[in-house]
């Protein structure tokens, strides 16, 4: 085995072991909606135990949404207790993303997989009627590289693409922590 292959293997082992030693706990969920698009918005964060909480959401679309964009941004809390942008800021057309089989941004691919696994929002546009998310659990396996331990906020803004009207906003706040060893 060459020096480069050995170094690559060591880095992969370190990254995979650090991912296993982390967990994500969702601590807060905020949702708001434009009442001309959405009725009966219901967002709930349900704690299951000390380390796991699931997200459930129900929404009734008043009118059919033909073309929607998403703005997604990750923020990290600093030592002054303020959220600052952290690595991820993505804007995309949801309709195009849901139709695409390949060639989308890594973070959009994660978002698309989450929608397919935990919701009925698993098709391309138009969107209409009752939409739901059930038992959404954010875990470290969804993250491609182990991020630093800390408090994060993930912001989603959904806009009507042609008029630029805000349809809805969602904020997930959570902590990435190290798992405590039972041997300690």
Secondary structure, DSSP 8 states (H G I E B T S, - for coil): --HHHHHHHHHHHHHHHHHHTEEEEEEEEEEEE-TTTEEEEEEEEEE-SSS-EEEEEEEEEEEEE--EEEEEEEEEE-TTS-EEEEEEEEEEEHHHHHH-SS---HHHHHHHHHHHHHBS--S-S-EEEEEEEEEE---GGG-SS---SEEEEEEEEEEETTT--EEEEEEEEEEEEE---TT-
